[in-house]
């Protein structure tokens, strides 16, 4: 009977350790997923949206527009 109790206690300890590790993983995943305080995946998505944006002088589309304007100005000369 004592041996069974010992085995059950070992199982309990292992399950508790696994649960702690899963909690730690969950916290890390939430940090990666994030809600946007400069250290999360959502921040990266926001930055990518800015780069590929729709204008307002800070996006890739603005750079393309400026290059098109330069090309047009050169062609007119």
C-alpha positions as CSV (number, residue, x, y, z in Angstrom):
1,X,0.0,0.0,0.0
2,X,2.8,2.4,0.8
3,X,4.4,1.8,-2.6
4,X,1.1,2.7,-4.3
5,X,0.9,5.9,-2.2
6,X,4.5,6.8,-3.2
7,X,3.8,6.2,-6.9
8,X,0.7,8.4,-6.7
9,X,2.6,11.1,-4.9
10,X,5.3,11.0,-7.6
11,X,2.6,11.3,-10.3
12,X,1.1,14.2,-8.4
13,X,4.4,16.0,-8.3
14,X,5.1,15.4,-12.0
15,X,1.6,16.7,-12.9
16,X,2.1,19.7,-10.7
17,X,5.5,20.4,-12.4
18,X,3.9,20.0,-15.8
19,X,1.1,22.4,-14.9
20,X,3.6,25.0,-13.8
21,X,5.5,24.7,-17.1
22,X,2.3,25.0,-19.0
23,X,1.4,28.2,-17.1
24,X,4.8,29.6,-17.9
25,X,4.4,28.7,-21.6
26,X,0.9,30.3,-21.6
27,X,2.3,33.6,-20.1
28,X,5.1,33.6,-22.8
29,X,2.6,33.1,-25.6
30,X,0.5,35.9,-24.3
31,X,3.6,38.1,-24.3
32,X,4.3,37.2,-27.9
33,X,0.7,37.7,-29.0
34,X,0.4,40.8,-26.9
35,X,-1.9,43.8,-27.1
36,X,0.6,46.3,-28.3
37,X,3.1,47.8,-25.9
38,X,6.2,47.6,-28.1
39,X,7.1,44.0,-27.4
40,X,4.5,41.9,-29.1
41,X,3.3,40.4,-32.3
42,X,0.5,42.9,-32.6
43,X,3.2,45.7,-32.6
44,X,4.9,44.0,-35.5
45,X,1.6,43.9,-37.4
46,X,1.0,47.5,-36.7
47,X,4.4,48.5,-38.0
48,X,3.9,46.4,-41.1
49,X,0.6,48.1,-41.7
50,X,2.4,51.5,-41.4
51,X,5.1,50.4,-43.8
52,X,2.6,49.2,-46.4
53,X,0.1,52.0,-45.4
54,X,-2.2,54.1,-47.4
55,X,-0.3,57.3,-47.3
56,X,0.2,60.1,-44.7
57,X,4.0,60.5,-45.4
58,X,5.3,57.5,-43.6
59,X,4.6,54.5,-45.7
60,X,5.9,52.5,-48.6
61,X,3.1,53.8,-50.8
62,X,4.3,57.4,-50.1
63,X,7.8,56.5,-51.2
64,X,6.4,55.0,-54.4
65,X,4.4,58.1,-55.0
66,X,7.4,60.4,-54.5
67,X,9.5,58.2,-56.9
68,X,6.7,58.4,-59.5
69,X,6.7,62.2,-59.1
70,X,10.4,62.4,-59.6
71,X,10.1,60.2,-62.7
72,X,7.3,62.4,-64.1
73,X,9.4,65.6,-63.4
74,X,12.4,64.1,-65.2
75,X,10.2,63.1,-68.2
76,X,8.8,66.6,-68.5
77,X,12.2,68.2,-68.8
